[in-house]
Amino acid sequence: MPSLPDAHCRHVGEWTTTKLRWGLTADLAEADALKVYSEVCEASVVHDTPAP
């Protein structure tokens, strides 16, 4: 995670978007961490655009 708390939501959104776009998996620890961080980022929206 970025050191600045204000950047956490953007980072989580971009991380999740990348995972979805490229069809990447997440292990249980990573999925749990993303869930915890995303719960405080209610205003963030992730747009899934599959890679060509």
N, C-alpha and C positions, 0 to 999 in steps of 0.2 A: 504494500500500500504506500501511496505517496506520504511524505512526512507532514504535509499540510492537510489538516482535516477538511478544509473547504474543497479539496480536490478528490476526496474519497468517492463521492457519488459519480462524478464524471468517470473516474477510473473503473469503478464497478460496471457502469454502463458500457464503456468501451470494451472491457474484458468480456462481458457477457455477449455483446454484439459480435465480437471476433469469434468466440466459441460457437455461436449459432451459425454465423456465416460460413465457417469452414467445416461445420459438422464435427467439431471437436468434443470430446467427452470431458467430464470432470469427476475426479474421485470424490468419495464421500466427504472428506475434510474440506476440499475446495468448494463443493456444493453447499455445505453448511456455512462456510465463511461468507460466500456470496449472498446467501439468504439473510444472514445476520446483518451484513452491511446494507443490503437492498431494502431492508425493512425501514431504515431511517431515510431512504432516498425516494420517498413516495412520489415526488414530482418528476423523477427521471423516467423517461420512456425509452425502451429498447426497440429498435426497428430491425427486423430480421430480413436481410437481403442475401440470399444464398449466393455463394461464389459461382462464377461461370464454370 
